[in-house]
Amino acid sequence: MERREFDCFDRELYVIRAASERRMILVRSGTPLHSIDYEGLKSEIRQKWEKEHSKVSDVGVQQAPCVDPDVGVLHPSMTRGADRGSGVPSTRARGCQGGPALMKRAAEIDMPGGYHNLSIGQVPTPTPGSKEVLIQVKATAINRADTHQMMRAAEMDMPGGYHNLSIGLVTIPTPGSKEVLIQVKATAINRADTLQVFPVILGLEVAGIISKLGPGCSRRWAVGDRVMTLLSGRREAEYVVSPEGLLMPIPSGMDFTEAAAILEVWLTAFKLLHTVGKVQAGESVLIHAGASGVGTAAIQLCIQAKAHPYITADSSAKIQSAVRLGAVEGFNYKEENVGARVLEATGGKGVNIILDCVGSSMYEHNLSAIAVDGRWIRYGLPGGGDASGDFLRKVLSKRITLTGTTLRAQSLEFALVSNFIKDVLPLFENGAVKPIIHTVLSLEKIVEAYKLTEANVNTGKIILTVNSGDFDTIAH
């Protein structure tokens, strides 16, 4: 007589996981999502499971000890019963719970998540090792520290881009050598994230409070310090780990949402204008997407450098916002010939620097708009990466310096951060510059935030508030 050595809970959990893995394999091999019979996959795997796990005979199976629930101690002599007449006492006759597979109830988290996803499942009774005992638990206690081990985080667990983002619970990271753990209060959405697909870790910047210092950290920072940081690869979450060298103090008087609007866009604008572009007083600068986060930062940095910013945008409302920030003039790239309008605005000289986050769709306008010996800095290609015709001849004829750069490709920008702290943070302190925020949403509205970003309707940054609770230190 055969006996099935599994229970329904284990079987279904395995079936779901296995089918999901098979589905991912099919997707990676090029099979369209709509053509995958997911229910068929689960049925096939369930049948395979049952076929493989129903072939174990009771006869000859090694018996395990059993716990008598009435006394709460281990009886080594009490073993699981097999078929009647096998000579082995029946556990059910002696009052042992668990059935043929000696499965016991236990609290489990069988999917990404913390205590919110706890459920009572069935697991095998553990076997005591050398100098160990098996105890039947009658009572246990909950410790507050247990709830600190998990955090909310944005997750993308299947193909589909940001539309498949959800808020799950994952383990709080542990800071390594010369790293700090930050309790995140706010983060920001970046347009580059909307271009990512599964699998991906989203997020580039946060503002929050230091919760724990890793080994080897200097005495510059302490638990409880308000900081903002550029991330080298973590996600929108309640806690993140950051290298100590990327931390910046939040300017006095600034809240977390304002601080979260600084890092990526202001560091990018600072790098484009000063580190790469070497902007000088009196020079003219054409800033594409002038109402974006980088654009609004670049306008203000140009003013501080005594340069003359011109911008492009796709609406009169965005142009007016840029002009209020200090732009000399703005051009609607959907309605105007940008190259001709720039030459007209600069008396035929053209601009000394172009900050180009667009790409192919604007390259002819850029060739017209740039001055002789101009610096053309490309840091994005949403409009395409191709150029045709006599592009290189025109680059040579105007002696154009063409440079490509990104912030994201260089994961650790220690020198940039140091220069930014010295040269730009004091400008926030004295009110000379300010972060521009379009709207503030909660972490739970992350998909809505990405939709707004992709729709390109924002002037300035879209901020997510993450951890509005009290500050907690994490002591693992």
C-alpha positions as CSV (number, residue, x, y, z in Angstrom):
1,M,0.0,0.0,0.0
2,E,1.4,3.4,-1.0
3,R,1.3,6.6,1.1
4,R,1.8,10.2,-0.1
5,E,4.7,11.8,1.7
6,F,3.5,15.4,1.3
7,D,0.7,17.6,2.3
8,C,-1.4,20.0,0.2
9,F,0.3,23.2,1.6
10,D,3.8,22.1,0.5
11,R,2.6,20.8,-2.8
12,E,0.8,24.0,-3.8
13,L,3.6,26.2,-2.7
14,Y,6.0,24.2,-4.8
15,V,3.7,24.2,-7.8
16,I,3.3,28.0,-7.7
17,R,7.0,28.7,-7.4
18,A,8.0,26.1,-10.1
19,A,5.4,27.4,-12.5
20,S,6.6,31.0,-12.0
21,E,10.1,30.0,-12.7
22,R,9.1,28.2,-15.8
23,R,7.2,31.2,-16.9
24,M,10.2,33.5,-16.4
25,I,12.3,31.0,-18.5
26,L,9.7,31.2,-21.3
27,V,9.7,35.0,-21.2
28,R,13.5,35.2,-21.3
29,S,13.5,32.8,-24.3
30,G,11.3,35.2,-26.2
31,T,7.8,33.7,-25.7
32,P,5.2,36.4,-25.5
33,L,3.4,36.7,-22.1
34,H,0.0,36.4,-23.7
35,S,0.8,33.0,-25.2
36,I,1.9,31.3,-22.0
37,D,-0.8,29.0,-20.5
38,Y,0.0,29.7,-16.8
39,E,-2.8,27.4,-15.5
40,G,-1.6,24.6,-17.8
41,L,2.0,25.0,-16.4
42,K,0.7,24.6,-12.9
43,S,-1.4,21.6,-13.8
44,E,1.6,19.9,-15.5
45,I,3.9,20.6,-12.5
46,R,1.3,19.5,-10.0
47,Q,0.9,16.1,-11.8
48,K,4.6,15.7,-11.9
49,W,4.9,16.4,-8.1
50,E,2.1,13.9,-7.2
51,K,3.6,11.2,-9.4
52,E,7.1,11.6,-7.8
53,H,5.9,11.9,-4.2
54,S,3.3,9.2,-4.1
55,K,5.7,6.3,-4.7
56,V,7.1,6.0,-1.2
57,S,6.0,2.8,0.6
58,D,5.4,2.7,4.3
59,V,7.4,-0.5,4.6
60,G,11.1,0.2,5.3
61,V,10.7,4.0,5.8
62,Q,12.9,5.2,8.6
63,Q,10.7,6.2,11.5
64,A,11.0,9.5,13.3
65,P,10.4,10.2,17.0
66,C,7.1,11.9,18.0
67,V,6.0,14.4,20.6
68,D,3.2,13.6,23.0
69,P,1.1,16.8,23.2
70,D,-0.3,15.8,26.6
71,V,3.0,16.0,28.4
72,G,5.1,18.3,26.1
73,V,8.2,16.2,26.1
74,L,10.0,14.0,23.5
75,H,9.4,10.2,23.8
76,P,12.3,8.6,21.9
77,S,10.5,5.3,21.9
78,M,7.4,6.7,20.2
79,T,7.8,6.3,16.5
80,R,5.5,6.9,13.6
81,G,3.2,4.1,12.7
82,A,3.3,2.4,9.4
83,D,0.8,-0.2,8.1
84,R,-1.2,-2.1,10.6
85,G,0.6,-5.2,11.6
86,S,4.0,-3.8,11.0
87,G,5.0,-4.1,14.7
88,V,5.5,-0.4,15.1
89,P,3.2,1.4,17.6
90,S,0.7,3.8,15.9
91,T,1.4,7.4,16.8
92,R,-2.3,8.3,16.5
93,A,-3.1,5.7,19.1
94,R,-0.6,7.4,21.5
95,G,-2.0,10.9,20.8
96,C,0.8,12.2,18.5
97,Q,-0.2,15.0,16.2
98,G,1.0,15.5,12.7
99,G,-0.1,12.5,10.7
100,P,2.0,10.3,8.4
101,A,4.6,12.9,7.4
102,L,5.0,14.2,11.0
103,M,4.2,17.7,9.9
104,K,3.9,20.4,12.6
105,R,2.3,23.8,12.6
106,A,4.7,26.8,12.3
107,A,4.5,30.5,11.5
108,E,5.9,31.1,8.0
109,I,6.7,33.9,5.5
110,D,6.6,32.1,2.2
111,M,6.8,35.2,0.0
112,P,8.7,38.6,0.2
113,G,7.4,40.3,3.2
114,G,7.5,40.7,7.0
115,Y,5.0,39.9,9.7
116,H,2.2,41.2,7.5
117,N,2.6,38.1,5.4
118,L,2.9,35.6,8.2
119,S,0.7,32.5,8.0
120,I,0.5,29.2,9.8
121,G,1.8,26.4,7.6
122,Q,3.0,22.9,8.0
123,V,6.7,22.1,8.2
124,P,8.6,18.9,9.1
125,T,9.5,18.4,12.8
126,P,13.2,19.1,13.2
127,T,15.6,16.4,14.3
128,P,17.8,17.2,17.3
129,G,21.6,17.0,16.7
130,S,24.4,16.1,19.0
131,K,23.8,17.3,22.6
132,E,20.5,18.9,21.5
133,V,16.9,18.3,22.6
134,L,13.6,18.6,20.8
135,I,11.1,20.7,22.7
136,Q,7.4,20.9,22.1
137,V,6.6,24.6,22.4
138,K,3.7,25.6,24.6
139,A,4.3,29.3,24.5
140,T,6.6,31.9,23.0
141,A,6.9,35.7,23.0
142,I,7.1,38.5,20.4
143,N,10.0,41.0,20.6
144,R,9.9,44.5,19.1
145,A,13.3,43.8,17.5
146,D,11.6,41.1,15.4
147,T,9.5,43.7,13.6
148,H,12.7,45.8,12.8
149,Q,14.1,43.1,10.6
150,M,11.8,43.8,7.7
151,M,11.0,47.0,5.7
152,R,8.7,48.1,3.0
153,A,10.3,48.4,-0.4
154,A,9.3,48.9,-4.0
155,E,9.6,45.6,-5.9
156,M,9.3,44.6,-9.5
157,D,9.0,40.8,-9.5
158,M,7.9,40.2,-13.1
159,P,8.4,41.7,-16.6
160,G,6.5,44.9,-17.4
161,G,8.5,47.9,-16.1
162,Y,7.1,50.2,-13.4
163,H,3.5,49.2,-14.1
164,N,4.3,46.0,-12.2
165,L,5.8,47.7,-9.2
166,S,4.3,46.9,-5.8
167,I,5.2,47.5,-2.2
168,G,6.5,44.4,-0.5
169,L,8.4,43.6,2.7
170,V,12.1,42.7,2.5
171,T,14.9,42.2,4.9
172,I,16.5,45.4,6.2
173,P,20.1,45.6,4.8
174,T,23.2,45.5,7.0
175,P,25.8,48.2,6.4
176,G,29.3,46.8,5.5
177,S,32.7,48.4,6.1
178,K,32.6,52.2,5.9
179,E,28.8,52.1,5.1
180,V,25.9,53.5,7.0
181,L,22.2,52.4,7.3
182,I,19.8,55.2,6.6
183,Q,16.1,55.4,7.7
184,V,14.6,56.9,4.5
185,K,12.2,59.8,4.9
186,A,11.9,60.8,1.3
187,T,13.1,59.8,-2.2
188,A,12.6,61.1,-5.7
189,I,11.5,59.6,-9.0
190,N,13.9,60.0,-12.0
191,R,12.9,59.8,-15.6
192,A,15.7,57.3,-16.3
193,D,14.0,54.8,-14.0
194,T,10.9,54.8,-16.3
195,L,13.1,53.4,-19.1
196,Q,14.1,50.4,-17.0
197,V,12.6,46.9,-17.3
198,F,12.7,43.7,-15.3
199,P,14.8,42.8,-13.5
200,V,15.9,46.1,-12.0
201,I,16.6,47.9,-8.8
202,L,15.1,51.3,-8.8
203,G,16.1,54.5,-7.0
204,L,19.1,56.8,-7.0
205,E,18.8,59.2,-4.1
206,V,17.3,59.5,-0.6
207,A,17.0,61.8,2.4
208,G,16.8,60.5,5.9
209,I,18.4,59.8,9.2
210,I,21.5,57.7,10.0
211,S,20.2,54.6,11.8
212,K,23.4,52.6,12.1
213,L,27.1,52.9,11.4
214,G,29.0,50.0,9.8
215,P,32.5,49.0,10.9
216,G,35.3,51.3,10.0
217,C,33.2,54.5,9.7
218,S,34.9,57.8,10.6
219,R,33.7,60.0,13.4
220,R,32.3,62.5,11.0
221,W,28.8,61.0,11.2
222,A,26.7,59.8,14.1
223,V,23.5,57.9,14.5
224,G,20.6,60.4,14.3
225,D,22.3,62.8,11.8
226,R,20.1,64.1,9.0
227,V,21.7,63.2,5.7
228,M,21.0,62.9,2.0
229,T,22.9,60.5,-0.3
230,L,23.4,59.4,-3.9
231,L,22.8,55.6,-4.1
232,S,24.9,53.2,-6.0
233,G,22.2,50.6,-6.4
234,R,19.4,50.2,-3.9
235,R,15.7,50.8,-4.2
236,E,12.8,52.9,-3.0
237,A,12.6,51.5,0.5
238,E,12.3,52.4,4.2
239,Y,16.0,51.7,4.8
240,V,19.1,51.9,2.5
241,V,22.8,51.3,2.8
242,S,25.1,54.0,1.5
243,P,28.9,54.4,1.4
244,E,29.9,56.9,4.0
245,G,31.8,59.0,1.4
246,L,28.6,59.8,-0.5
247,L,26.7,61.3,2.5
248,M,25.9,65.0,2.5
249,P,24.4,66.9,5.5
250,I,20.9,68.2,4.9
251,P,21.1,72.0,4.9
252,S,19.7,73.6,8.0
253,G,16.1,74.6,7.8
254,M,15.4,72.2,4.9
255,D,12.9,69.4,5.3
256,F,13.4,65.8,4.0
257,T,11.2,66.3,0.9
258,E,13.2,69.3,-0.3
259,A,16.4,67.4,0.4
260,A,15.3,64.5,-1.6
261,A,14.9,66.8,-4.6
262,I,18.5,67.8,-4.6
263,L,20.9,64.9,-5.1
264,E,20.5,63.4,-8.6
265,V,19.5,66.5,-10.5
266,W,21.7,69.0,-8.8
267,L,24.8,66.8,-8.8
268,T,24.1,66.1,-12.5
269,A,23.7,69.8,-13.3
270,F,26.8,70.7,-11.3
271,K,28.8,68.0,-13.1
272,L,27.6,69.0,-16.5
273,L,28.3,72.7,-16.1
274,H,31.4,72.8,-13.9
275,T,33.2,69.4,-14.0
276,V,32.7,68.7,-17.7
277,G,31.5,72.0,-19.2
278,K,33.9,74.3,-17.4
279,V,31.3,77.1,-17.6
280,Q,32.7,80.7,-17.4
281,A,31.1,84.0,-16.5
282,G,29.6,85.6,-19.6
283,E,29.1,82.4,-21.5
284,S,25.7,81.4,-22.9
285,V,24.2,77.9,-22.2
286,L,21.4,76.1,-24.0
287,I,19.6,73.7,-21.6
288,H,17.3,71.2,-23.2
289,A,14.3,70.1,-21.0
290,G,14.7,73.3,-19.0
291,A,11.7,72.6,-16.8
292,S,13.0,69.2,-15.7
293,G,14.8,68.6,-12.4
294,V,18.2,68.9,-14.0
295,G,17.0,71.8,-16.1
296,T,15.8,73.9,-13.2
297,A,19.0,73.2,-11.3
298,A,21.2,74.1,-14.3
299,I,19.3,77.4,-14.7
300,Q,20.1,78.4,-11.1
301,L,23.7,77.2,-11.3
302,C,24.2,79.3,-14.5
303,I,22.9,82.4,-12.7
304,Q,25.4,81.7,-9.9
305,A,28.2,81.3,-12.4
306,K,27.1,84.6,-14.1
307,A,26.4,82.7,-17.3
308,H,23.3,83.2,-19.5
309,P,20.9,80.2,-19.6
310,Y,18.5,79.6,-22.5
311,I,16.1,76.6,-22.4
312,T,13.9,74.4,-24.5
313,A,10.6,72.9,-23.3
314,D,7.3,71.6,-24.8
315,S,4.9,74.1,-23.4
316,S,4.6,77.8,-22.7
317,A,3.8,77.1,-19.0
318,K,7.1,75.3,-18.6
319,I,9.0,78.1,-20.4
320,Q,7.4,80.7,-18.2
321,S,8.5,78.7,-15.1
322,A,12.0,78.6,-16.4
323,V,12.1,82.3,-17.1
324,R,10.9,83.0,-13.6
325,L,13.9,81.0,-12.3
326,G,16.2,83.2,-14.4
327,A,16.4,81.8,-17.9
328,V,17.0,84.5,-20.5
329,E,14.6,83.0,-23.0
330,G,12.8,79.7,-23.8
331,F,11.9,78.0,-27.0
332,N,9.1,75.6,-27.6
333,Y,10.8,72.7,-29.5
334,K,7.4,71.5,-30.7
335,E,6.5,74.7,-32.4
336,E,9.7,76.6,-33.2
337,N,13.0,76.1,-35.1
338,V,15.2,76.0,-32.0
339,G,18.5,76.4,-33.9
340,A,17.3,79.5,-35.7
341,R,15.7,81.0,-32.6
342,V,18.9,80.5,-30.6
343,L,21.0,82.2,-33.2
344,E,18.5,85.1,-33.3
345,A,18.5,85.4,-29.5
346,T,22.4,85.4,-29.3
347,G,22.9,87.9,-32.2
348,G,24.1,85.1,-34.5
349,K,26.9,83.9,-32.2
350,G,25.3,80.8,-30.9
351,V,25.7,79.3,-27.4
352,N,29.0,78.3,-25.9
353,I,27.6,75.2,-24.1
354,I,24.7,72.8,-24.9
355,L,23.4,70.5,-22.2
356,D,21.7,67.8,-24.3
357,C,19.5,65.1,-22.7
358,V,17.5,64.5,-26.0
359,G,19.7,63.0,-28.7
360,S,19.0,62.5,-32.4
361,S,15.8,64.4,-32.7
362,M,17.6,67.7,-31.8
363,Y,21.1,67.2,-33.2
364,E,20.5,69.4,-36.3
365,H,19.2,72.2,-34.2
366,N,22.2,71.8,-31.9
367,L,24.6,72.0,-34.8
368,S,23.0,75.3,-35.8
369,A,22.7,76.7,-32.3
370,I,26.3,76.0,-31.0
371,A,29.0,78.6,-31.3
372,V,32.5,78.0,-32.8
373,D,34.6,76.2,-30.2
374,G,31.4,75.3,-28.4
375,R,31.1,72.4,-25.9
376,W,28.2,70.0,-26.6
377,I,27.6,67.7,-23.6
378,R,25.2,64.8,-24.1
379,Y,23.9,63.0,-21.0
380,G,20.7,61.3,-22.3
381,L,19.3,59.8,-25.6
382,P,15.5,59.4,-25.3
383,G,15.3,61.0,-28.8
384,G,17.6,58.4,-30.3
385,G,21.3,57.9,-30.7
386,D,21.8,58.2,-34.4
387,A,23.2,61.0,-36.5
388,S,23.4,61.1,-40.3
389,G,24.5,63.2,-43.2
390,D,27.5,65.5,-42.8
391,F,27.3,65.6,-39.0
392,L,31.0,65.0,-38.4
393,R,32.0,67.6,-41.0
394,K,30.0,70.2,-39.2
395,V,31.4,69.2,-35.8
396,L,34.9,69.7,-37.3
397,S,34.1,72.9,-39.0
398,K,32.9,74.5,-35.8
399,R,35.6,72.8,-33.7
400,I,33.0,71.4,-31.4
401,T,34.0,69.5,-28.3
402,L,31.4,66.6,-28.1
403,T,31.3,64.9,-24.7
404,G,29.1,62.1,-23.3
405,T,28.6,61.6,-19.6
406,T,26.1,60.2,-17.1
407,L,25.8,60.2,-13.3
408,R,24.4,56.7,-13.1
409,A,27.3,55.0,-14.9
410,Q,29.8,56.1,-12.2
411,S,28.5,54.3,-9.1
412,L,30.8,56.1,-6.6
413,E,31.1,59.9,-7.2
414,F,33.2,60.7,-4.1
415,A,35.1,63.7,-5.6
416,L,31.9,65.2,-7.1
417,V,30.1,64.9,-3.8
418,S,33.0,66.6,-2.0
419,N,33.1,69.5,-4.5
420,F,29.3,69.8,-4.3
421,I,29.3,70.0,-0.5
422,K,31.9,72.8,-0.7
423,D,30.6,74.8,-3.6
424,V,26.8,74.3,-3.7
425,L,25.4,73.4,-0.3
426,P,26.2,76.9,1.1
427,L,24.0,78.3,-1.7
428,F,21.0,76.3,-0.3
429,E,21.9,77.5,3.2
430,N,21.7,81.2,2.2
431,G,18.7,80.8,-0.1
432,A,20.5,81.7,-3.3
433,V,19.2,78.5,-4.9
434,K,16.3,76.1,-4.1
435,P,15.1,72.7,-5.2
436,I,12.0,72.7,-7.4
437,I,9.3,70.2,-6.5
438,H,6.3,69.3,-8.7
439,T,4.4,67.2,-6.3
440,V,4.8,65.0,-3.2
441,L,3.2,61.5,-3.0
442,S,3.4,58.6,-0.6
443,L,5.5,55.4,-1.3
444,E,2.2,53.5,-1.9
445,K,1.5,55.7,-4.9
446,I,4.8,54.9,-6.6
447,V,3.1,53.7,-9.8
448,E,1.2,56.9,-10.1
449,A,4.5,58.8,-9.6
450,Y,6.2,57.0,-12.4
451,K,3.2,57.6,-14.7
452,L,3.5,61.3,-14.0
453,T,7.2,61.2,-14.8
454,E,6.7,59.3,-18.0
455,A,4.0,61.7,-19.1
456,N,6.5,64.5,-18.9
457,V,4.0,66.9,-17.3
458,N,6.1,67.9,-14.3
459,T,8.2,71.0,-13.7
460,G,10.8,70.0,-11.1
461,K,10.9,66.8,-9.1
462,I,8.3,64.2,-8.1
463,I,9.0,63.2,-4.5
464,L,7.9,60.1,-2.5
465,T,7.6,60.2,1.2
466,V,8.7,56.9,2.6
467,N,9.0,56.6,6.4
468,S,6.8,59.0,8.3
469,G,7.2,57.1,11.6
470,D,9.4,57.8,14.5
471,F,13.2,57.5,14.1
472,D,14.5,54.1,15.1
473,T,18.0,52.9,15.4
474,I,18.7,49.4,14.1
475,A,20.8,47.3,16.3
476,H,21.2,43.8,14.8
